[in-house]
Amino acid sequence: MLQGGVKTIEWTNEGVRLIDQRILPGREEYFVCRNSEEVAMAIREMVVRGAPAIGVTAAMGIALGMKQSAAATLEEWQKDFARIADLLAATRPTAVNLFWAIGRMRERFEQWIASGAGREQIAQQLIAEAQHILEEDIAACRAMGDFGASLVPAGQTVMTICNAGALATAGYGTALGVIRSAVREGKGVDVLSLETRPFLQGARLTAWELQKDGIPTTLITDNMAGHFLRTGLNSRKIGCVVVGADRIAANGDTANKIGTYGVAVLARENNVPFYVAAPLSTIDLNIASGEQIPIEQRAEREVAEIQGVRIAPEGIAIQNPAFDMTPHRYIAAIITERGIAQPPYTESLARLKQAPVR
């Protein structure tokens, strides 16, 4: 949740309750998913977004679907699990947390089936497991924030892109979690938030979150990043850039919201350290480099329109990749809930993934 108590995701008796991120900051409303199909729609249409939040929501979608299943036999019930898992896995291809959460729920489900547990018991255990994933995510974000705060220079400005805050997670945030922890430690930082075209997560969501928590924030357009990295903001130096991630390859290459790569290059040019904050579930050691990360292509209307108002001529060709890949050479450190990874990432990320949870 945000410092102010707004919950991003919540299991309720009515269904999976999500704050509707499509209409923030104008209206603070909640969308209740009453079945797994509605959960899939909510992920696909970005009612909920952000890699960790997507993973938690998918786990709850599986629990909800299995609780509601009317399958007559155990075999049909198992087929329902596979159908629901496939439905959710097809929603968004880049964020690996989605597949991690589905995989974890599948592993638990198969274990409980093998143990001979009854359907009602397993359904309740799936709900409890989804809740555990949510609670673990909040704890991971807080630990990540505390590790990352050590990298944030006191009395300087932190730049970020997209929304890697409480809204992108079960609560507290990844990149914004680092900022929150730095503020809590009395470092006196402020934030420079890029608007993040075309879906405007920075303008609509990051600015809203930080303003709600009373953290000084200045909003700029994406093409102003280089200017402020060079000049600073109001006589304050840009001390670092902190971003989130949707998938991190074994070598540290990172997929994040489109525009992140350009910020990383500009940060390097201006000697500003560029950090990535992400839970271990975002690290995909099964792929060697970022070239293997699938990049989601989203609808043309997101570029051609702003909140339903057409700004581009009809018939114009449009490309809308949702993410880009930042090569590991531009990343000074990767912040996780088990510590800070530094180059060479092939060694440090593997070591953190294998480290025991403290």
N, C-alpha and C positions, 0 to 999 in steps of 0.2 A: 504494500500500500504506500501511498504518498505519506510524507511526514504528517500531512493534515488528516490522514485517515481515509482517503478515497481508495477503494479496493478496485484493482484492475479486473480480477477474476475471483469468482466465488461459487462454491457448490451450494445450492439451495434445494429445498423440497420441490420447487417448481421446475428446476433445471439449472443449467450453467449460466450464471449471471455475469455479464461482461459490460464494462463501461463502453459506450459506443464511441469509438475514437474517430469515426467519420464526421461527427458533428461537433466535436470540440474545436475551439473553446466556446463557441456560441451557446451551446446547450449541454448541460451535464445530465445525460440520460443513460439508462441501462437497457441492454438488450438481453432478454432471457431466451436461451436456446432450449427448446423443450424436447428435442430429439437429436440424434447424431447427425442427421442431414442438416439441421439448422446450425449445428456446431461447424460442420464443414463449410457451409455458406459463410458463416461469420469469419472464418479464417481466410477464405478465398477473397471475400469482399472487403477485408481489412477493417471489420468491426473491431477485431483484435489483431495486433501486429507486433512485431518484435520477436526475434527468434526464441528466447526463453518463454515468453508469454504464449507463443504458438504451441510450444511443446507441452506446457501445462494444460492448455485448453484442449489439445488433442487427447491427452490422457483422460481428461474429464469426459470428453465426447465418447470415448470407448466405454468408460464406466456407465455413462448414461444409456448408451445404446444396449449394452448387455443387461442392464437392469430392466429395460423395457421390452426386451426380446420376447416374442410369443412363440418361439421355436418349440415344437412338440417333443423333440428328442434331444439327447445330449449331442449327437452328431450334427443335427441341424443348428444347435446352439453354437457349436464350434465353427460352423460355416458362417453363422452370423458374425462372429468375432472377425473372421478373415475379411468378410465383406465390409464391415465398418472400418477396419484398419486400412483397407485399400482405399476406401472413400476418403478418409482423412489424409492419407499419404499423397493423394493426387492433388491436394489443394495448392501447395506452394513448394517448388522444387529446390530452392537454394538453402533455406534454413535447416541445418542438420539436426537441430534440437527437436524438430518435428519427428524425424525418423528415429532419433534416440528414444524419445518418450514412447512412441508406438512400439518399438522393440522391447523396451523395458516392460510395458504392459503385457505384451505377448509372452515374454519369458515367464512372468509371474502367472499368467493365465494357464500356460501349459504345465507349470509346476503344480498348481492347485488341481488341475484336471487329473494329473498323474497320481496325486495323493489320494484321490477318491473323494474329495470334498464335494458336498452337494451344491446345486446351482445357486440356491439362495445365499449360501455361505460365500461362494466364489464372487457373486455379484457384490456383496457387501465388502469383500476384500479388495475388489477392483476400485470401489469408491474410496476406500481407505488408502490404497496405493496412490491414486491420483491426488489425494490430499497431501500425502507424504511428499510427492514431487513438488507440489506448490510450496510447502513449508521448507523443503530443502533449497528451493530456488531463492526464497527470501533470505535464508541463512547464508547461502553462497554469495549473494549480492552484498550483504553487509560485510562479510569477510573480505571480499574483493575490494570493496570500498576502503576498508581499513588498510589493506596492503597498498593500494594505489595512492592513498593520500600521502604516503611518504615521498612520492615522486612529484607532487604538485608544489611548485615554489610559492612561498608565502608572499602575499601582497601583490600578486600579479593576476593576469587574466587568463582564463582557460577557454580555448575554442573547442566547439563540438559541432558535429553535423548530424542530421536526422534526429531521432529520439531514441536514446538508449537509457531511458529512465524507468521509473516505476511503471509507466504505461507499457513499456516493452518487456516487462518481466512480471513475476507474481507480486513484486513490491521492491522498493528502494532503488533498483536500477543498477546497470553496469557502469557505463561512463558517468552517468549522473550520480550513481552511488559513490564513485570516487570523489566527485565534486562535493556531494553531501558530507562525506566523511572529512574532507579537507576543511569545509566550513565548520563542522562540529569541533574540529581540533583548533579552531581559532586562527586559521591561516589567512583570513581576510581576502579571499579570492572573489572575483566576479566572473561572469560567463559571457562569451561572445557566441551566440547561436546562429548558425547558418539556416536560412529559411527552408532549404532542402526541396527544391523543385523535383518532380512536378506535383507530388502529393502533399508538400508543405508540412512535413512532420516537425521540422524545427520551428516554423512560425506558429503552427497551431498547437503543438503538443509540448515540445521542450519549453518554449516560452511560458506556456500555461502552468506547467509543473513547477518550474523554478520560481515564477511569480507567486504561485500559491504557497510555496515554502519560504518566501521572503528572501530568496537568494538574488542579489543584483544581477540583472541580465540585460544585454543589449542585442537586439535582433538586427541582422544584416542579410543582404541578398547573397546568393552563392558566389556571384562573380566579384564580390568585395573581399573575399578571403585573402588573396595575395596582398592587397593593399594594406590590410590591418596586420598581417603577419610581418610586413616590412616596417610599418610605422608604429605599431602598438595602438592602444585605445586610451584616449584622454590621459596621456603621459604615463600610462602603465604599459609595461612590456607584455607581450603574449608569452607567458611562461611555458605553456605546453598545449598540445592538442590531445584530447582524449575522445575516442570514438568507441562504439560497440562493434559487434561482428555477427554475421549470420552463419559463417562457416570459416574455420581456420584449418588450412592444410598442414601436413606434418612438418613442412619446412617453414611454416609461419606466414605464408601467403594468406591474405585475408580478404574474404568477400564481405563487403558492407554496402550500405546504401549508395546508390549512384552519386558520384561527386566526391566520394571519399578519397579515391586515388589522386585526383587533382590537388586536394588539400594536402595530402601526404607529400607530394612532389614540391609544392610551394613551401611547406614547412621545412623540408630539407634545404631548399634554396636559401631560406632565411634563418637557418640554424636554430629552429624551434623543435624540441623533441616531440615525436609523434607516438602516442601510446594507444594500444588496443586493450579494452577491458571486456572479458567474456568468461562465462563459466566453462568448466572442463567439458561439459556436454556439447559445446560449440566446436571443440577441437576434433577434427576428423583425421585420425592417424592412418586411415585406410587409403587416403589419397596423398600422393607425394608432393604435389604442388597445386597452386591455384588454377592452373590451366585445366584441371579436371573438375572444377566446381561448376555445376550447371547454373547458368544465369537466367533467371526468370524474365520473360518478356511479357509486359502487361499491356492493357488495353490502350489503343491510340487516344481514346477520349480523355485520358488522364493528362495528356500533354496538350491536346487541342482545346480543352475546357478548363476553367477555374470555377469550381463549385457550380457546375452546370451551365456556365456562360461561355459560349464559343469565342475563342480569341484567335484562332487560326483559320485560314481560308479553307472552305470545303474542297476535298479532293487532294490536298497536299499530302505527300508521303511523310510518314511519321515513324520514328523508332522510339521505343520506350523500354530499354533494359532497366530493371528495378535495382540492379546492383552492379558494382564494378569490383575489380580485384586489385588490391594493393600488394605489390611484391614485398617480400619480407625485408628487403634491404632498406626500405624506408621506415621500418618500424623499430623504435628504440627499445621497446619492451612490451610484453603481453602480460596483462594482469589477470590472475585467476584467483579462485577462492582458496587455493593451496599455496599461493605465493606468486612471485613475479618471475616470468621466463625472460631470459635475455639471449641474444645470439651466441652460439648457433642454435636455432630453434629445433632442429631435428633431434638434438640431445635434450634441451631443457624442457620442451613440451612433453616428450615421452616420459621424462623423469617425473614431471608433475602429475601426469595422468596415472602413473603407477604408484605414486606416493600414497601412504595410508591417510585416511581422513582423520584430522585432529579434532 
